[in-house]
Amino acid sequence: MKQFFYFLLLFGITLTACKKDKTTDIQPVDLNIKVSYDIQTSGYTLPLNNVVVKITNVNTGSVQSVKVNDKGEIIFTNTPAGIYDIDANVTIDAANYSQITGVQTTSPVTFNASAKNTPITVGFTGSINLKLVAGKTADWVIKQIYYAGSDTKNGALYRDQFIEFYNNSDKVLYADSLCFADITGFLSGPNNYNLLPSGQYDWSKSVGMPSNIDANNDYVYSRALFMIPGTGKQYPIQPGASIVIAQNAINHKAPFTGTDGKAVTVIDPSLTVDLSGANFETYYGNLPGVNPLSSDVDTQVPNVEVIQYFGRDMIFDTNGRYSFVLFKVDGTVNLKTLAQYNLPTKATPAANATKTIQIPIKFVLDAVEIQPNTADERIAKKFTPALDAGFTFVPLGGYKSQSVIRKTDKTINGRIILKDTNNSTEDFDYLNIANPRGFK
């Protein structure tokens, strides 16, 4: 009997020891973060004490935000191990920025830095170094993207998708020759491509890519590209007004007849949108070699010019794996002669392999990074912090009628000004039901 109790005692000690070891394995760490400006050759020094660093646990969603000290340093104590999105942001008002730099500006200047999907492991003792980069702000912004579509049985599938641009300035702007593109990048699957350490395409390895350019940082690459037509001042957009570009500019709540002569209806009209008031639509019926969807009807709404297409209509990825830029080239560039390159495959691409259009970021007015709604489906970012330091998504995923929409920042004399810090994580929210020309 004594031996039996002795065995139980030893067994209990063993269990206790194992439990203690397990607890030790998940001890939190002190996360050191250092922030600096990417302006080494500028000759001036920008203040760091107002920089806010935010860490988000990707799995739990918990968020902490703290200002750094004068040296740009902060320690997040007792941080549980996990995968984190780490963001830094500061906005310097126009007067201070002009005084410090000697560069005259009438608008605040926002700097961003980010380190997405950063693993913080047990026993982590290093530091995360973030470089703040000045973001680009413009009078035009991307306001709303309805990429998710509506219910596949009771809604309109993806034929009701649209994108909305907004005049965020205090003056009349002209939409003529505005361009927007669906930006491609590495998603997942077999590693048949040359990739950067971030997991994104290494475009410098594309066949024929010039060696004297920064192919990964100074350009983005489209899988579909569209341009608003016009003579220069044909389409004025008032301050605080929008342009809505629909895949199909019809009332998707009501029945319509497709190009195949068949009636198309939705079971639950509340799940979809009325796009009959859109400014423009896409139409693939006049593109050579394309077999457009039967829902691609040509209405009285003006068509955008299709420069590059993917698929049988302007169909956005309902999983949120592609991103968007709004841009306008200057008079020295012919949009149709922009350079085109294959994806950076390890093997030599076939002669008929799909090519992307290389878009210089100097022409980009606004960029919005879209990501899947769940953390385990996230992919490597396509945009650098200079374009978009964060990303946005609809929380319910595809076919749930939700859209991402830029937040209202303030209202001046009745004109709504939308938030624009070049960080879509901060700038965007979502609508449970997409609403063209709506606000959040």
Protein Blocks (a to p, Z undefined) as FASTA:
>chain_A
ZZmmmmmmmmmmmmmmmmmmmmmmmgccdddddddddffknopacdfklpccddddfkno
pacdddddfkopacdehiacddddddddddddfklmmmmnopacfbdcddddddehiacd
ehiabdcddddddddddfbdcfbdcfkopafklmnojmmgccddddfbfbdcdfehpacd
dddddfbdcdfbccdfkopacfklpghiafkbcfklmpccdfbdcddedjhjamccdehi
acdddfblcdfkbccddfkopacddfblmlmccfklpfbdcdfklgghiacdfklccdfb
dcdddfbdghjbdcddfkopaccddddddfkbcfklgccdddddfbdcdfklccdddddf
klpmbdcddddfbfklpccdfbdfklomcdcddfklghklpacddddfbdcehiacddde
hpaklmpccdfbdcehiaZZ
